[in-house]
Amino acid sequence: MNIKALVLVFLFVFLLVGCLGGPGELTRIDVQVKSESIDKERHIQDAEKINRIKSIMKEVSWNPNKIYDMSSEEDVKAIFFIDFDKNLPERLFEYKIWWNQSNGSAIIGSSEKEEGYGTLDKEYSEELEKELMEDN
């Protein structure tokens, strides 16, 4: 392969990865709550509420190499719908959330390998729980 062809291939791949790897837009969050007393599903599409949840999720301390052995099923499952390209289907990111009642924090498991499991301190955990559980 000559140098020109190699450079063109490199530029094409670089542009393709750059376009697809952008931040994307969070357009909807589906929340599933299942416990002994509650079994509900809701869809969050309000832009203001989505932005609050998005900012809270930025506070998660991710550790892709840590694996938690959870003794119970998650308290909440949240599915984030992220639109990277208007011409392609949304990408789904699944988060399983366990609220730690003893210290108020949360453990979050991500479907993305780069994130793995993470923790959220008490302040942000309470905010996230409120945003995901309340209907307003």
DRENKE-253137 format. One record per atom (N, C-alpha, C): z, y, x negated; residue in one letter. Coordinates in steps of 0.02 Angstrom, whole numbers, padded with zeros to 5 digits, always signed. Each point is the difference from the previous one (the first is absolute). Layout:
# DRENKE-253137
ZYXA
...
END
This chain:
# DRENKE-253137
+00000-00059-00043M
+00000+00059+00043M
+00000+00062-00045M
-00043+00048+00015N
-00002+00059-00043N
+00056+00049+00018N
+00010+00049-00040I
+00055+00047+00007I
-00005+00040+00065I
-00061+00022+00018K
-00008+00040+00063K
+00022-00041+00060K
-00021-00062+00003A
+00018-00043+00056A
+00075-00011+00003A
+00030-00010-00058L
+00072-00011-00004L
+00038+00062+00024L
-00023+00059-00021V
+00032+00063+00021V
-00007+00009+00075V
-00059-00014+00028L
-00011+00006+00072L
+00045-00047+00039L
+00006-00062-00023V
+00044-00048+00034V
+00072+00024-00003V
+00021+00023-00058F
+00068+00025-00008F
+00014+00059+00047F
-00046+00048+00004L
+00008+00058+00045L
+00002-00022+00073L
-00043-00046+00018F
+00000-00024+00070F
+00067-00032+00018F
+00025-00044-00043V
+00064-00033+00012V
+00057+00051+00002V
-00001+00047-00046F
+00051+00052-00004F
+00001+00041+00065F
-00058+00021+00024L
-00004+00038+00062L
+00021-00041+00060L
-00020-00062+00002L
+00018-00044+00056L
+00075-00010+00003L
+00031-00015-00056V
+00072-00010-00002V
+00036+00065+00017V
-00025+00055-00026G
+00031+00065+00015G
-00001+00018+00073G
-00055-00015+00033C
-00006+00015+00071C
+00044-00045+00043C
+00002-00064-00017L
+00039-00047+00040L
+00074+00004-00014L
+00018+00020-00060G
+00071+00000-00019G
+00037+00064+00019G
-00031+00044+00039G
+00032+00062+00021G
+00061-00013+00043G
+00036+00052+00015P
+00062-00009+00036P
-00008-00025+00071P
-00055+00016+00033G
-00009-00022+00068G
+00043+00039+00048G
-00014-00010+00064E
+00037+00036+00052E
+00036-00050+00044E
+00065+00007+00006L
+00040-00042+00044L
-00012+00024+00071L
-00030-00043+00042T
-00020+00022+00067T
+00045-00028+00055T
+00032-00056-00012R
+00041-00032+00052R
+00050-00047-00033R
+00057-00009+00033I
+00050-00048-00022I
+00019-00042+00061I
-00007-00065-00006D
+00023-00045+00053D
+00068-00027-00022D
+00048+00003+00045V
+00068-00021-00016V
+00019-00058+00046V
+00025-00054-00030Q
+00023-00057+00038Q
+00074-00011-00016Q
+00041+00002+00053V
+00072-00011-00008V
+00017-00064+00038V
+00029-00048-00036K
+00020-00062+00032K
+00069-00019-00022K
+00045-00004+00047S
+00068-00023-00013S
+00025-00034+00063S
+00063-00020-00001E
+00028-00034+00058E
+00001+00046+00061E
+00013+00064-00011S
+00007+00046+00057S
-00061+00044+00013S
-00044+00006-00050I
-00058+00044+00006I
-00064-00038-00017I
-00050+00009+00040D
-00066-00027-00015D
-00050+00052+00024D
-00020+00044-00046K
-00046+00052+00022K
-00053+00014-00053K
-00054+00026+00025E
-00056+00019-00043E
-00021+00070+00020E
-00014+00041-00050R
-00023+00067+00015R
-00052+00022-00050R
-00038+00050+00019H
-00054+00026-00041H
+00013+00074-00012H
+00003+00019-00063I
+00012+00069-00018I
-00066+00031-00022I
-00022+00052+00036Q
-00062+00034-00017Q
+00009+00075-00008Q
+00060+00025+00014D
+00015+00071-00006D
-00002+00019-00074D
-00043+00048-00017A
-00011+00019-00070A
+00063+00025-00034A
+00041+00038+00036E
+00062+00026-00030E
+00049-00057-00017E
+00007-00047+00046K
+00045-00058-00011K
-00027-00043-00057K
-00065-00011-00002I
-00031-00040-00053I
+00013+00033-00068I
-00007+00066-00004N
+00012+00035-00063N
+00072-00005-00022N
+00048+00002+00048R
+00070-00008-00019R
+00012-00070-00028R
-00028-00051+00032I
+00009-00069-00023I
-00033-00009-00069I
-00059+00029-00008K
-00035-00004-00064K
+00041+00031-00056K
+00031+00057+00013S
+00041+00032-00051S
+00063-00040-00016S
+00029-00033+00050I
+00058-00043-00011I
-00020-00059-00044I
-00058-00030+00014M
-00023-00058-00038M
-00013+00016-00073M
-00012+00063-00016K
-00008+00021-00070K
+00065-00005-00039K
+00056-00005+00036E
+00066-00004-00032E
+00022-00071-00015E
-00041-00049+00019V
+00018-00070-00013V
-00006-00014-00075V
+00051-00032-00026S
-00001-00021-00071S
-00030-00070-00002S
-00064-00005-00017W
-00036-00063+00000W
+00013-00039-00065W
+00004-00066+00007N
+00007-00044-00056N
-00045-00061+00012N
-00062+00002-00026P
-00047-00054+00015P
+00020-00068-00028P
+00046-00001-00047N
+00019-00063-00032N
+00063-00031+00030N
+00032+00035+00047K
+00062-00026+00029K
-00015-00035+00066K
+00031-00057+00010I
-00007-00037+00063I
+00069-00007+00031I
+00005+00019+00062Y
+00063-00006+00036Y
-00001-00064+00041Y
+00056-00033+00003D
+00007-00060+00041D
+00038+00022+00063D
-00038+00017+00051M
+00030+00025+00062M
+00021-00058+00044M
+00061+00003+00024S
+00027-00054+00041S
-00020+00006+00073S
-00028+00057+00018S
-00021+00009+00070S
-00070+00030+00003S
-00028-00004+00060E
-00065+00030+00011E
+00007+00076-00002E
-00053+00035-00017E
+00003+00073-00005E
+00022+00031+00067E
+00031+00059-00005D
+00020+00037+00060D
-00060+00035+00031D
-00045+00023-00042V
-00058+00037+00023V
-00061-00019-00042V
-00057-00006+00033K
-00063-00007-00036K
-00041+00061+00018K
-00023+00036-00051A
-00041+00060+00010A
-00068-00011-00032A
-00052+00010+00038I
-00068-00009-00025I
-00032+00069-00003I
-00018+00021-00061F
-00030+00065-00012F
-00076-00008+00001F
-00034+00041+00039F
-00073+00001+00004F
-00024+00059-00042F
-00034-00015-00055I
-00022+00053-00045I
-00076+00001-00003I
-00028+00058+00013D
-00072+00010+00002D
-00022+00029-00067D
-00034-00040-00040F
-00025+00022-00065F
-00071+00029+00005F
-00038-00025+00049D
-00069+00022+00008D
-00017-00004+00074D
-00026+00053+00028K
-00016+00003+00072K
-00052-00053+00019K
-00039-00025-00048N
-00052-00049+00014N
+00023-00072-00007N
+00063-00009-00020L
+00028-00067-00009L
+00061-00008+00044L
+00018-00063+00017P
+00061-00011+00040P
+00062+00022-00038P
+00052+00015+00038E
+00064+00019-00031E
+00027-00059-00039E
+00040+00015-00051R
+00035-00051-00038R
+00071-00004+00025R
+00027-00060+00005L
+00067-00010+00027L
+00048-00016-00057L
+00058+00034+00001F
+00054-00012-00047F
+00060-00020+00041F
+00029-00058-00014E
+00056-00025+00039E
+00065+00008-00039E
+00050+00028+00034Y
+00066+00008-00029Y
+00052-00036+00043Y
+00040-00042-00032K
+00056-00032+00034K
+00063+00036-00022K
+00041+00019+00048I
+00059+00041-00015I
+00064-00034+00024I
+00048-00003-00045W
+00067-00025+00017W
+00049+00057-00009W
+00038+00017+00053W
+00051+00052-00005W
+00063-00032-00027W
+00029+00028-00051N
+00062-00025-00029N
+00059+00036+00034N
+00031-00034+00046Q
+00054+00031+00040Q
+00061+00017-00042Q
+00012-00037-00054S
+00061+00011-00039S
-00001+00066-00040S
-00059+00020-00025N
-00002+00062-00039N
-00051+00051+00025N
-00034-00016+00056G
-00046+00047+00030G
-00069+00004-00032G
-00013-00039-00052S
-00065+00003-00034S
-00049-00046+00037S
-00059-00007-00029A
-00050-00045+00028A
-00036-00035-00057A
-00023-00061+00015I
-00043-00037-00046I
-00067-00006+00035I
-00054+00016-00037I
-00066+00000+00029I
-00046-00045-00040I
-00032-00046+00034G
-00049-00044-00031G
-00070+00023+00019G
-00043+00007-00050S
-00068+00024+00011S
-00051-00056-00006S
-00054+00005+00037S
-00055-00048-00006S
-00041+00013-00063S
+00012+00057-00033E
-00037+00018-00061E
+00037-00024-00062E
-00034-00039-00042K
+00031-00027-00061K
+00027+00055-00046K
-00035+00057-00002E
+00020+00054-00045E
+00067+00029+00020E
+00018-00007+00064E
+00064+00026+00024E
+00054-00054-00001E
-00015-00058+00026G
+00049-00054+00003G
+00056+00015+00048G
+00061+00002-00026Y
+00059+00018+00040Y
+00029+00065-00026Y
+00030+00036+00046G
+00030+00063-00020G
+00064+00013+00039G
+00037+00050-00023T
+00061+00019+00035T
-00004+00074+00019T
+00035+00016+00051L
+00003+00069+00025L
+00074+00016+00009L
+00022+00057-00027D
+00071+00016+00004D
+00020+00019+00072D
+00064+00008+00010K
+00028+00010+00067K
-00031+00058+00038K
-00006+00058-00033E
-00027+00059+00034E
-00070-00012+00027E
-00044-00026-00042Y
-00069-00011+00021Y
-00006-00060+00046Y
+00043-00050-00010S
-00001-00058+00043S
+00017+00019+00072S
+00050+00042+00009E
+00018+00023+00067E
-00057+00040+00032E
-00032+00042-00040E
-00057+00039+00025E
-00057-00045+00021E
-00016-00050-00041L
-00054-00046+00015L
+00014-00040+00063L
+00061-00024+00006E
+00019-00038+00060E
-00008+00043+00062E
+00023+00062-00003K
-00006+00046+00057K
-00073+00011+00018K
-00042+00013-00050E
-00071+00015+00013E
-00036-00061+00028E
+00015-00060-00025L
-00034-00059+00024L
+00024-00024+00068L
+00064+00012+00015M
+00030-00029+00061M
-00002+00047+00060M
+00002+00066-00012E
+00003+00046+00057E
-00070+00014+00027E
-00002+00009+00066D
-00064+00009+00034D
-00027+00070-00001D
+00038+00050-00024N
-00025+00069+00003N
-00050+00015-00053N
END
